[in-house]
Amino acid sequence: MSSKKTQSKNELVLVTGGAGFIGGHLVDALLEHEYRVRVLDNLAPPTHNGKLPKWFNKEAEFQKGDVRSKEDWEKALDGVSFVFHLAAYMDFHPDFSTYIDTNAKSTALLYEVIVEKKYPVKKIIVASSQSVYGEGVYSCTMDGIVHPLPRSEAQLKAGEWEMKCPIDGAPLMPVAQKETDRLSPTIPYGISKKTSEELLFSLGRLYGIPSVALRYTIVHGARQSFRHFYSGVLRQIAVMALAGQPLELHEDGKQVRDYINVHDVVDAHLLVLESPKADFEAFNVGSGRATKVRELAEIIATEAGIPAFIKTSGLYRLGAPRHSPSDNSKLKALGWNPTRTIADGVREYIAWIRQFPEAKQFLADTLRTMKEKRLLR
């Protein structure tokens, strides 16, 4: 991707969630590209401990605040030319209303404040997710393309992991998710992200504010929080590996996922910021490579320098898709190309997490809580 800037220098960019994993890397890149940066973040647990992380770029202006607060938005948006709205509530927690309050309401507040205050914002880019696709699209040998419902708890309890055709019960093959696919989220997080996208595009077009949605796959790399492990299999397996524990995988470890390096994700943000061709479009941000969870575990073991003692005990999450490959051709046509390998991201994360031996206890606490709340069964 070219590093040539198409925007004027020194314009102010707001990054919500800019003290987090992806946001922190984005802040660094924006500053390198000569933007001024303001960060809005509440530093709340479990991701944070109420304090700015040591790696936070001190060249950025920091505002402690909440994206659910209209007053905080009013203050944060003053003088801003571009907005990256990354702050979100995620995963499988059962406090369902919080997803809508944080992820959907915050997007509505963002546009509401801009319109009311007549702030001259030039573009808004919102972090979305592959979870908007739900279980996704599959192919049946006899019946062609199908959109199956999520697996039932009875099926998962029986250890019947693969998807079955809803018409004839035959095995299904996953099809890489495309931006034109039907959006059928199956968990509150995905529903909130779909709603956020609908607000983004409807209000963006209505008020003439170029708006973009980036649907992340599984982003990995250094700085992912070690204080919770509700998502991101890399975090769990890496900490298990460094602690000398068996690498325990959910289901049978043959689930297909798309893992994308955080630096490639940041490149995508810069591209859509500076390209008018991205306006009012949604893009998958993934590597385009389908990788089994077991394969990722083997890479982690290699990079950690330990034997790959992989264990599958039949644990599962209700509502988790069986497979979620991603098609990234739309974003690549815009000029983006992911260049980092899975091993690159694993290597970066392992080097980073070695600094925090307390991560082992955080993992144990998280797994215990997930089982108690039946988030993991």
C-alpha positions in Angstrom: 0.0 0.0 0.0 1.3 3.5 -0.9 2.1 5.7 2.1 1.3 8.8 0.1 -1.3 10.9 1.9 -4.3 12.3 0.1 -5.5 14.3 3.0 -4.0 17.6 4.2 -1.5 17.4 7.0 -2.3 17.9 10.6 -6.0 17.2 10.4 -7.4 15.8 13.6 -8.5 12.2 13.7 -10.6 10.7 16.6 -10.0 7.1 17.5 -12.5 5.6 19.9 -11.1 2.6 21.7 -7.7 4.0 20.8 -6.0 2.7 24.0 -6.9 -0.9 23.0 -5.3 -3.5 20.9 -6.2 -2.5 17.3 -6.8 1.1 18.2 -3.4 1.5 19.8 -1.6 0.3 16.6 -3.9 2.5 14.5 -3.0 5.6 16.6 0.7 4.9 16.0 0.2 4.7 12.3 -1.9 7.8 12.0 0.8 9.8 13.9 3.4 8.4 11.5 1.3 9.7 8.6 1.3 13.2 10.2 -2.3 13.3 11.4 -3.1 14.7 14.8 -4.8 12.1 16.9 -7.3 12.3 19.8 -8.3 9.1 21.6 -11.6 8.5 23.5 -11.5 5.4 25.7 -13.0 4.5 29.1 -10.1 2.2 30.1 -12.7 -0.2 31.6 -12.2 -3.8 32.7 -11.8 -6.5 31.6 -9.6 -5.2 28.7 -8.0 -2.4 30.9 -7.3 -1.8 34.5 -8.4 1.8 34.6 -5.0 3.1 33.5 -3.4 3.9 30.1 -1.2 1.1 29.0 2.5 1.8 29.0 2.7 1.5 25.2 0.1 4.2 24.6 1.6 6.8 22.3 2.0 10.0 24.3 1.9 12.1 21.1 -1.8 11.5 21.0 -4.3 13.5 22.9 -6.2 11.3 25.4 -9.8 11.9 26.6 -11.2 9.5 29.2 -14.8 9.0 28.3 -17.6 6.6 27.3 -19.1 6.2 23.8 -22.4 5.7 25.5 -22.3 9.3 26.7 -23.5 12.1 24.5 -21.6 14.7 26.5 -18.3 12.7 25.9 -19.0 12.5 22.2 -19.6 16.3 22.0 -16.3 17.0 23.6 -14.4 14.3 21.7 -15.7 15.4 18.2 -14.9 19.1 18.5 -12.5 20.0 15.8 -12.3 16.5 14.3 -12.0 15.8 10.6 -12.1 12.0 10.6 -13.5 9.4 13.0 -12.5 5.8 13.6 -15.1 4.3 15.8 -13.4 1.1 17.2 -14.7 1.1 20.8 -17.0 -1.9 21.3 -18.4 -4.5 23.8 -17.8 -8.0 22.5 -17.9 -11.7 22.9 -20.5 -14.0 24.4 -21.4 -12.3 27.7 -25.1 -12.8 28.7 -25.7 -9.1 29.5 -27.4 -8.8 26.1 -28.5 -5.1 26.3 -24.9 -3.9 26.8 -24.1 -4.9 23.2 -26.8 -2.7 21.8 -26.1 0.1 24.2 -22.4 0.2 23.5 -22.1 -0.9 19.8 -25.3 0.3 18.2 -26.4 3.3 20.4 -22.9 4.7 20.3 -23.0 4.8 16.5 -26.3 6.6 16.6 -24.9 9.1 19.1 -21.9 9.7 16.9 -24.0 10.9 14.0 -26.5 12.6 16.3 -23.8 14.9 17.8 -22.3 15.6 14.4 -25.6 16.7 13.0 -26.7 18.7 16.0 -23.4 20.5 16.5 -22.8 20.8 12.7 -19.3 19.4 13.2 -17.6 19.3 9.8 -16.6 15.6 9.9 -15.3 14.4 6.5 -15.4 10.6 6.9 -16.4 8.0 9.5 -15.0 4.5 9.6 -16.6 2.0 12.0 -15.2 -1.3 13.1 -17.6 -4.1 12.3 -17.1 -7.9 12.4 -17.5 -11.1 10.5 -20.1 -12.0 13.1 -22.7 -10.1 11.0 -22.7 -13.2 8.7 -23.8 -15.5 11.5 -23.3 -19.1 10.6 -22.5 -18.1 7.0 -22.9 -19.8 3.6 -22.3 -23.4 2.9 -22.4 -25.6 -0.2 -24.3 -28.9 -0.4 -23.3 -31.4 -3.1 -27.0 -32.1 -3.9 -28.7 -28.8 -3.1 -26.1 -26.1 -3.9 -25.8 -23.0 -1.7 -27.6 -23.2 1.6 -27.8 -21.0 4.7 -28.1 -23.4 7.6 -29.2 -22.4 11.1 -26.6 -22.7 13.9 -26.0 -26.1 15.4 -28.4 -27.1 18.2 -27.1 -27.8 21.7 -28.2 -31.4 21.3 -25.9 -31.7 18.2 -23.0 -30.1 20.0 -23.5 -32.2 23.1 -23.3 -35.3 20.9 -20.0 -34.1 19.5 -21.5 -33.9 16.0 -19.4 -30.9 15.0 -19.9 -30.5 11.3 -22.7 -28.6 9.6 -25.5 -30.6 7.9 -27.6 -29.7 5.0 -31.1 -28.5 6.2 -32.7 -30.1 3.2 -31.2 -33.6 3.0 -28.9 -33.8 6.0 -25.8 -34.3 3.9 -22.4 -32.8 5.0 -21.7 -29.2 4.0 -18.6 -27.4 2.8 -18.0 -23.8 4.0 -18.0 -21.0 1.4 -15.8 -17.9 2.0 -17.9 -15.0 3.2 -18.5 -12.1 0.8 -19.8 -8.6 1.5 -22.8 -9.4 -0.7 -23.8 -12.4 1.5 -27.0 -12.3 3.6 -26.4 -10.9 7.1 -27.8 -13.3 9.6 -26.1 -12.7 13.0 -26.8 -15.3 15.6 -25.5 -13.7 18.8 -26.1 -10.2 20.4 -22.7 -9.0 19.5 -23.2 -9.7 15.8 -26.7 -8.2 15.9 -25.3 -5.0 17.5 -22.7 -4.8 14.7 -25.2 -5.3 12.0 -27.4 -2.6 13.5 -24.4 -0.3 13.8 -23.7 -0.8 10.1 -27.3 0.0 9.2 -27.1 3.2 11.2 -23.7 4.0 9.6 -24.9 3.8 6.0 -28.4 5.2 6.4 -27.3 8.3 8.4 -24.1 8.7 6.5 -26.0 8.9 3.2 -28.8 11.0 4.6 -26.4 13.7 5.9 -23.7 13.4 3.3 -21.0 12.0 5.5 -18.8 9.4 3.7 -19.0 6.3 5.9 -17.2 2.9 5.8 -17.6 -0.4 7.7 -14.7 -2.8 8.2 -15.7 -6.4 9.0 -12.7 -7.8 10.9 -12.0 -11.5 10.9 -9.8 -12.7 13.8 -7.1 -10.1 14.4 -4.0 -11.0 16.2 -0.6 -9.6 17.3 1.1 -7.9 20.2 -0.9 -5.8 22.8 -4.0 -8.0 22.8 -5.2 -7.8 26.4 -4.0 -10.5 28.8 -6.7 -9.6 31.4 -9.4 -11.6 29.7 -9.7 -14.5 27.2 -13.3 -14.4 26.1 -12.2 -14.3 22.5 -9.1 -14.9 20.4 -7.9 -18.4 20.4 -4.3 -17.3 19.9 -4.3 -15.7 23.4 -5.5 -18.8 25.1 -3.3 -21.3 23.4 -0.2 -19.1 23.6 -0.6 -18.7 27.4 -1.2 -22.4 27.8 2.0 -23.1 25.8 4.2 -20.8 27.8 2.7 -22.2 31.0 3.6 -25.8 29.9 0.0 -26.8 29.8 -1.7 -29.0 27.1 -3.1 -26.9 24.3 -6.8 -27.5 24.9 -9.0 -26.7 21.8 -12.7 -26.3 21.6 -14.8 -28.9 19.6 -12.4 -31.1 17.6 -10.0 -28.3 16.6 -10.9 -28.6 12.9 -12.9 -25.4 12.8 -11.8 -23.1 10.0 -11.0 -19.5 10.8 -9.3 -16.5 9.1 -6.5 -15.0 11.1 -5.3 -11.5 10.1 -2.2 -9.6 11.5 -3.0 -6.3 13.2 -0.5 -4.4 11.1 -2.4 -5.5 7.9 -5.6 -4.4 9.6 -4.1 -1.0 10.3 -3.0 -0.7 6.6 -6.6 -1.4 5.6 -7.8 1.5 7.9 -5.4 3.9 6.3 -6.4 2.9 2.8 -10.1 3.4 3.3 -9.5 6.7 5.1 -7.6 8.0 2.1 -9.6 6.4 -0.7 -12.9 8.0 -1.9 -13.7 4.6 -3.6 -14.3 3.2 -0.1 -17.1 5.6 0.7 -20.4 4.0 1.7 -19.0 0.5 1.4 -18.4 -2.5 3.7 -15.2 -4.5 3.5 -14.1 -7.8 4.8 -10.7 -7.4 6.5 -9.1 -10.9 6.6 -6.1 -12.7 5.2 -8.2 -14.7 2.7 -6.6 -17.9 4.1 -8.7 -20.6 5.7 -6.8 -22.1 8.7 -7.9 -24.8 11.1 -7.6 -24.1 14.8 -5.5 -27.1 15.2 -3.0 -25.8 12.6 -2.8 -22.5 14.5 -2.0 -24.5 17.7 0.8 -26.2 15.9 2.3 -22.9 14.8 2.0 -21.5 18.3 3.8 -24.6 19.7 6.6 -24.2 17.1 7.1 -20.5 17.8 7.0 -21.1 21.6 9.6 -23.8 21.3 7.5 -26.6 22.9 6.2 -30.0 21.8 2.7 -29.7 20.3 0.6 -31.6 23.0 -2.8 -30.8 21.6 -5.9 -31.8 23.6 -9.6 -31.8 22.5 -12.1 -32.3 25.3 -15.3 -31.5 23.5 -15.8 -28.0 25.0 -18.0 -25.7 22.9 -19.7 -22.3 22.8 -23.4 -22.3 21.9 -23.9 -20.0 18.9 -20.3 -20.1 17.6 -20.1 -20.7 13.9 -18.5 -24.0 12.8 -16.5 -22.4 10.0 -15.9 -18.8 9.0 -13.6 -18.4 6.0 -13.5 -14.9 4.5 -13.2 -13.5 1.0 -11.0 -10.4 0.9 -11.1 -9.7 -2.8 -13.2 -6.5 -2.5 -10.6 -4.8 -0.3 -7.7 -6.1 -2.4 -9.3 -4.6 -5.5 -9.0 -1.2 -3.7 -5.3 -1.7 -3.4 -4.8 -3.5 -0.1 -2.7 -6.6 0.2 -2.0 -8.4 3.5 1.7 -9.3 3.7 2.2 -10.8 7.1 1.9 -14.5 7.8 0.1 -16.3 10.7 3.5 -17.1 12.1 4.5 -13.4 12.1 1.5 -12.6 14.3 2.0 -15.6 16.6 5.7 -14.6 17.0 4.8 -11.0 17.8 2.2 -12.0 20.4 4.4 -14.6 22.1 7.3 -12.2 22.4 4.9 -9.6 23.9 2.9 -11.9 26.3 6.2 -13.3 27.8 6.4 -10.0 29.7 3.3 -10.8 31.6 3.5 -14.0 33.6 0.3 -13.0 35.4 -1.6 -13.9 32.2 -1.7 -17.5 33.3 -3.8 -16.6 36.3 -6.1 -14.3 34.2 -6.6 -17.3 31.8 -7.5 -19.6 34.6 -9.9 -17.1 36.1 -11.6 -16.4 32.8 -12.0 -20.1 31.9 -13.5 -20.7 35.3 -16.0 -17.8 34.9 -17.0 -18.9 31.4 -17.8 -22.4 32.7 -19.7 -21.0 35.7 -21.8 -18.8 33.4 -22.2 -21.6 30.9 -20.5 -19.5 28.2 -18.3 -22.5 27.7 -19.9 -25.9 28.0 
